[in-house]
Amino acid sequence: MSETITKFLQLAQERALDDKIISLQETIASLHDRTNKAEARISQVEADKTQLQNRIDEAEALISQAKADNTKLQDEIVELRAQLSHTVESFMKAASRARYEEEQLRRPHEPQRNATQLRGPPRQPLNDESFEDTDDQQLLPQQEIEVMASQKADNLRGCEENPRKHRMKRSDRTHAHDDEVPRRGEKKQPHVGDRSTDRRKEFVAYYHSMRREYDEGKHGKNQRAFICRFIDGIGDPDFSHWLQECLKAQYPDKVHDAKRPPKAGGRTVALSRDLTWEEVKTLIKYTPHPSFTD
């Protein structure tokens, strides 16, 4: 009886051990399965990481190429701006030269004997230091009279010093001009430069008053409003039109025609905030002023 119980207990223990072994084997198999899945996931992650790194390298290459293209474009923009500035400068010079030649053609013909002496050199560009003295480069009518009087006095002085050279027989004086055909007295052309000079002096005086106002700091921070007020305050419509046309030609990106120009005179252009008073001063300083006649 005891032996039977002992065998039964041994069998029970063996079955229990077998069950534990089976359970452990199942656990080990499950762990192996999980390990394989984890390794598969790790491999997939590594592959994704490699793919992402390749994309990053491609993106960096594209960024480097874009930076190189941007640098090249910036250089081209600088070169194009320089060419544009040179073209605008050449255009302004050509326009100034054409205006000057047109003024010369419009002027009345003067006697060739005194034309070079009385007319003087062509008007030069203005500068801030001697703005009001630029008209002295051309002789005014009163100065022309003084020059002619001085020449006449020199001739009379020569007659007094050498009377024999200027002495002429009466018969010579009588027949000296017999071969010449008498001419009708030429009508003197009215001098048209006085009014043009006065108009220019008025514009110069107005410019100086506004320049002093700007230097005293009365313009505020908004330079565009000051420039608009300066243009609106020009009393001469011809000078106002000339200045606005020059601004449009010199600064096409900053000055353009107004959408609603005034009905009678005044400012016809619209200004951007980038336009400065220094640029307006530079244009007035280096652009020859036209000569207007009534």
Helices and strands as residue ranges (DSSP letters): H 2-106, H 112-119, G 131-137, H 141-161, H 163-166, H 170-175, H 193-215, H 223-232, H 237-250, E 255-257, E 269-271, H 277-286
